[in-house]
Amino acid sequence: MTFSPHMTGILQGQKMMFTDFQTGGPMWTGEGPREVRQRVHFATPFLQAPAVIVGISLWDSDRRTNLRADLCAESVTAEGFELVFRTWGDSRVARIRADWTAIGAVRDERDWLVE
């Protein structure tokens, strides 16, 4: 565990990853490995890459196939990250909405800004 002399900031949001049942997209009609990536930009940058926690807040799938999912945050920087959903095999996923929370050091108005 590490501690920072800076204030800790928390940002939260959500992304509709896809709605493939409406368009006949690959998450709904395909088989095998499939992946969707969405870039998330933080409204206010952190001082360094924050810890990012992700979770599925809406999952609509076909009841006749196995449910397989991997949701993660990749390429995390102080400015944002990539939200990644993966499935495989015969899974048929109609839509996914993902929630995220980023926690990290932010600038305090009392910090000295030396340039």
GROMACS elastic network, one bead per residue, 0.5 to 0.9 nm:
[ bonds ]
;  ai    aj funct       b0    kb
    3     6     6  0.86858   500
    4     7     6  0.76386   500
    4     8     6  0.83262   500
    4   105     6  0.71352   500
    5   105     6  0.85809   500
    6    47     6  0.88930   500
    6   105     6  0.57097   500
    6   106     6  0.62793   500
    6   107     6  0.64463   500
    6   108     6  0.65988   500
    6   111     6  0.82664   500
    7   104     6  0.82728   500
    7   105     6  0.57004   500
    7   106     6  0.55300   500
    7   107     6  0.65843   500
    7   108     6  0.59937   500
    8   103     6  0.68885   500
    8   104     6  0.53669   500
    8   106     6  0.57580   500
    8   107     6  0.85674   500
    9    46     6  0.76803   500
    9   102     6  0.80186   500
    9   103     6  0.57379   500
    9   104     6  0.54800   500
    9   105     6  0.59499   500
    9   106     6  0.55884   500
    9   107     6  0.87672   500
   10   101     6  0.69384   500
   10   102     6  0.56244   500
   10   104     6  0.67757   500
   10   105     6  0.88738   500
   10   106     6  0.89734   500
   11    42     6  0.75432   500
   11    43     6  0.83032   500
   11    44     6  0.85035   500
   11   100     6  0.82965   500
   11   101     6  0.57557   500
   11   102     6  0.52084   500
   11   103     6  0.67158   500
   11   104     6  0.89860   500
   12    99     6  0.75133   500
   12   100     6  0.56220   500
   12   102     6  0.63497   500
   12   103     6  0.89195   500
   13    40     6  0.89185   500
   13    98     6  0.85451   500
   13    99     6  0.57863   500
   13   100     6  0.54477   500
   13   101     6  0.66969   500
   13   102     6  0.89390   500
   14    57     6  0.84459   500
   14    97     6  0.69697   500
   14    98     6  0.54787   500
   14   100     6  0.59682   500
   14   101     6  0.88435   500
   15    18     6  0.87972   500
   15    38     6  0.79009   500
   15    40     6  0.83707   500
   15    83     6  0.85620   500
   15    96     6  0.85919   500
   15    97     6  0.56429   500
   15    98     6  0.53855   500
   15    99     6  0.65456   500
   15   100     6  0.83932   500
   16    19     6  0.77036   500
   16    58     6  0.86358   500
   16    95     6  0.78055   500
   16    96     6  0.61410   500
   16    98     6  0.63841   500
   16    99     6  0.88734   500
   17    36     6  0.70659   500
   17    37     6  0.76328   500
   17    38     6  0.68015   500
   17    83     6  0.83973   500
   17    84     6  0.85209   500
   17    85     6  0.76689   500
   17    95     6  0.71895   500
   17    96     6  0.54758   500
   17    97     6  0.54973   500
   17    98     6  0.67951   500
   18    21     6  0.89064   500
   18    25     6  0.87589   500
   18    27     6  0.83988   500
   18    36     6  0.77742   500
   18    94     6  0.78501   500
   18    95     6  0.53321   500
   18    96     6  0.59547   500
   18    97     6  0.74997   500
   19    22     6  0.60183   500
   19    23     6  0.73140   500
   19    24     6  0.88763   500
   19    25     6  0.79059   500
   19    27     6  0.86530   500
   19    28     6  0.86069   500
   19    93     6  0.86295   500
   19    94     6  0.58097   500
   19    96     6  0.70596   500
   20    23     6  0.52376   500
   20    24     6  0.54697   500
   20    26     6  0.68283   500
   20    27     6  0.60311   500
   20    28     6  0.55060   500
   20    29     6  0.81138   500
   20    93     6  0.75382   500
   20    94     6  0.52755   500
   20    95     6  0.61178   500
   21    24     6  0.52754   500
   21    25     6  0.65994   500
   21    27     6  0.81283   500
   21    28     6  0.56296   500
   21    29     6  0.80588   500
   21    93     6  0.78484   500
   21    95     6  0.70550   500
   22    25     6  0.77417   500
   22    94     6  0.79866   500
   23    28     6  0.88777   500
   24    27     6  0.82956   500
   24    28     6  0.63090   500
   24    29     6  0.61222   500
   24    94     6  0.89735   500
   25    28     6  0.56908   500
   25    29     6  0.60991   500
   25    30     6  0.76155   500
   25    94     6  0.86446   500
   26    31     6  0.77214   500
   26    34     6  0.73582   500
   26    92     6  0.87064   500
   26    93     6  0.89134   500
   27    30     6  0.57780   500
   27    31     6  0.78556   500
   27    34     6  0.66868   500
   27    35     6  0.80803   500
   27    36     6  0.86872   500
   27    87     6  0.77424   500
   27    91     6  0.79214   500
   27    92     6  0.60022   500
   27    93     6  0.53550   500
   27    94     6  0.67211   500
   27    95     6  0.81322   500
   28    31     6  0.86103   500
   28    61     6  0.82256   500
   28    62     6  0.84191   500
   28    91     6  0.79906   500
   28    93     6  0.50650   500
   28    94     6  0.52418   500
   28    95     6  0.82235   500
   29    92     6  0.66775   500
   29    93     6  0.85146   500
   29    94     6  0.89518   500
   30    33     6  0.87736   500
   30    34     6  0.78991   500
   30    89     6  0.89777   500
   30    90     6  0.76822   500
   30    91     6  0.83796   500
   30    92     6  0.74551   500
   31    34     6  0.76031   500
   31    87     6  0.88961   500
   31    88     6  0.65717   500
   31    89     6  0.55606   500
   31    90     6  0.50907   500
   31    91     6  0.70018   500
   31    92     6  0.79095   500
   32    87     6  0.77287   500
   32    90     6  0.65459   500
   32    91     6  0.82611   500
   33    86     6  0.72678   500
   33    87     6  0.59711   500
   33    89     6  0.66393   500
   34    85     6  0.83986   500
   34    86     6  0.56687   500
   34    87     6  0.54915   500
   34    88     6  0.60371   500
   34    89     6  0.89834   500
   35    84     6  0.70404   500
   35    85     6  0.57012   500
   35    87     6  0.66567   500
   35    88     6  0.87478   500
   36    83     6  0.82540   500
   36    84     6  0.58294   500
   36    85     6  0.53463   500
   36    86     6  0.65825   500
   37    82     6  0.62961   500
   37    83     6  0.56542   500
   37    85     6  0.66188   500
   37    86     6  0.88767   500
   38    81     6  0.85318   500
   38    82     6  0.56381   500
   38    83     6  0.51686   500
   38    84     6  0.66218   500
   38    85     6  0.88446   500
   39    80     6  0.73782   500
   39    81     6  0.59851   500
   39    83     6  0.62050   500
   39    84     6  0.88152   500
   40    79     6  0.85658   500
   40    80     6  0.53576   500
   40    81     6  0.53854   500
   40    82     6  0.60268   500
   40    83     6  0.69205   500
   41    44     6  0.85436   500
   41    45     6  0.84342   500
   41    79     6  0.59615   500
   41    81     6  0.68412   500
   41    82     6  0.88737   500
   42    45     6  0.57363   500
   42    46     6  0.81551   500
   42    78     6  0.80414   500
   42    79     6  0.55346   500
   42    80     6  0.51977   500
   42    81     6  0.84231   500
   42   102     6  0.88485   500
   43    79     6  0.82375   500
   43    80     6  0.88698   500
   44    78     6  0.89910   500
   44    79     6  0.75350   500
   44   106     6  0.87591   500
   45    48     6  0.81929   500
   45    49     6  0.89654   500
   45    77     6  0.87993   500
   45    78     6  0.54004   500
   45    80     6  0.75906   500
   45   106     6  0.76619   500
   46    49     6  0.66867   500
   46    50     6  0.67955   500
   46    77     6  0.83712   500
   46    79     6  0.66790   500
   46    80     6  0.88784   500
   46   103     6  0.86796   500
   46   104     6  0.63862   500
   46   105     6  0.58875   500
   46   106     6  0.50143   500
   46   107     6  0.75353   500
   47    50     6  0.82664   500
   47    78     6  0.60522   500
   47    79     6  0.88991   500
   47   104     6  0.76654   500
   47   105     6  0.56324   500
   47   106     6  0.53748   500
   47   107     6  0.66994   500
   48    77     6  0.67469   500
   48    79     6  0.84383   500
   48   104     6  0.73547   500
   48   105     6  0.68256   500
   48   106     6  0.82454   500
   49    52     6  0.88111   500
   49    76     6  0.59363   500
   49    79     6  0.77074   500
   49    80     6  0.81494   500
   49   104     6  0.71783   500
   49   105     6  0.85150   500
   50    76     6  0.73784   500
   50    77     6  0.72313   500
   50    78     6  0.65277   500
   50    80     6  0.89292   500
   50   102     6  0.59029   500
   50   103     6  0.53156   500
   50   105     6  0.71316   500
   51    76     6  0.82858   500
   51   101     6  0.82018   500
   51   102     6  0.55968   500
   51   103     6  0.52682   500
   51   104     6  0.62591   500
   52    72     6  0.89919   500
   52    73     6  0.67294   500
   52    76     6  0.78035   500
   52    81     6  0.85644   500
   52   100     6  0.68686   500
   52   101     6  0.56574   500
   52   103     6  0.65015   500
   52   104     6  0.87889   500
   53    72     6  0.81229   500
   53    73     6  0.75079   500
   53    99     6  0.83891   500
   53   100     6  0.55749   500
   53   101     6  0.52008   500
   53   102     6  0.64336   500
   53   103     6  0.84786   500
   54    71     6  0.71679   500
   54    72     6  0.63448   500
   54    73     6  0.68712   500
   54    83     6  0.81502   500
   54    98     6  0.68187   500
   54    99     6  0.57368   500
   54   101     6  0.65687   500
   54   102     6  0.88507   500
   55    71     6  0.71413   500
   55    72     6  0.82097   500
   55    97     6  0.87150   500
   55    98     6  0.56278   500
   55    99     6  0.53720   500
   55   100     6  0.64639   500
   56    59     6  0.67142   500
   56    71     6  0.76088   500
   56    96     6  0.70282   500
   56    97     6  0.60508   500
   56    99     6  0.62214   500
   56   100     6  0.88814   500
   57    96     6  0.76618   500
   57    97     6  0.55762   500
   57    98     6  0.54161   500
   57    99     6  0.60630   500
   58    95     6  0.75523   500
   58    96     6  0.54561   500
   58    98     6  0.69691   500
   59    93     6  0.77346   500
   59    94     6  0.79048   500
   59    95     6  0.61465   500
   59    97     6  0.67878   500
   59    98     6  0.88576   500
   60    93     6  0.61994   500
   60    94     6  0.53314   500
   60    95     6  0.52600   500
   60    96     6  0.65495   500
   61    64     6  0.88694   500
   61    65     6  0.84185   500
   61    67     6  0.75054   500
   61    91     6  0.79747   500
   61    92     6  0.58440   500
   61    94     6  0.52218   500
   61    95     6  0.71064   500
   61    96     6  0.87705   500
   62    65     6  0.60683   500
   62    66     6  0.83306   500
   62    67     6  0.82527   500
   62    91     6  0.76149   500
   62    92     6  0.54866   500
   62    93     6  0.64355   500
   62    94     6  0.72939   500
   63    66     6  0.76477   500
   63    67     6  0.82627   500
   63    92     6  0.85491   500
   64    91     6  0.87739   500
   64    92     6  0.85765   500
   65    90     6  0.62235   500
   65    91     6  0.54135   500
   65    92     6  0.65939   500
   66    89     6  0.81504   500
   66    90     6  0.67966   500
   66    91     6  0.53530   500
   66    92     6  0.80116   500
   67    87     6  0.83411   500
   67    90     6  0.86287   500
   67    91     6  0.56200   500
   67    92     6  0.77073   500
   67    93     6  0.80859   500
   68    86     6  0.82129   500
   68    87     6  0.54693   500
   68    88     6  0.65214   500
   68    89     6  0.78982   500
   68    90     6  0.87834   500
   68    91     6  0.61588   500
   68    92     6  0.89125   500
   68    93     6  0.89419   500
   69    85     6  0.70352   500
   69    86     6  0.57340   500
   69    88     6  0.77104   500
   69    91     6  0.86514   500
   70    84     6  0.78704   500
   70    85     6  0.56553   500
   70    86     6  0.50258   500
   70    87     6  0.64216   500
   71    83     6  0.74224   500
   71    84     6  0.56376   500
   71    86     6  0.64997   500
   71    98     6  0.82389   500
   72    82     6  0.83111   500
   72    83     6  0.60743   500
   72    84     6  0.53680   500
   72    85     6  0.67511   500
   72    86     6  0.88338   500
   73    76     6  0.69026   500
   73    81     6  0.64340   500
   73    82     6  0.56505   500
   73    84     6  0.61618   500
   73   100     6  0.88068   500
   74    81     6  0.60325   500
   74    82     6  0.51165   500
   74    83     6  0.65210   500
   74    84     6  0.70700   500
   75    80     6  0.81732   500
   75    81     6  0.53724   500
   75    82     6  0.59611   500
   75    83     6  0.89286   500
   76    79     6  0.79662   500
   76    80     6  0.59577   500
   76    82     6  0.69409   500
   77    80     6  0.53420   500
   77    81     6  0.61069   500
   78    81     6  0.83986   500
   78   104     6  0.88268   500
   83    98     6  0.82667   500
   83   100     6  0.87043   500
   85    96     6  0.84482   500
   85    98     6  0.89030   500
   87    90     6  0.88233   500
   87    91     6  0.67782   500
   87    92     6  0.85970   500
   87    93     6  0.82428   500
   88    91     6  0.61907   500
   88    92     6  0.89758   500
   89    92     6  0.89025   500
   93    96     6  0.75310   500
  107   110     6  0.82693   500
  107   111     6  0.66320   500
  108   111     6  0.52443   500
  108   112     6  0.87793   500
  109   112     6  0.81421   500
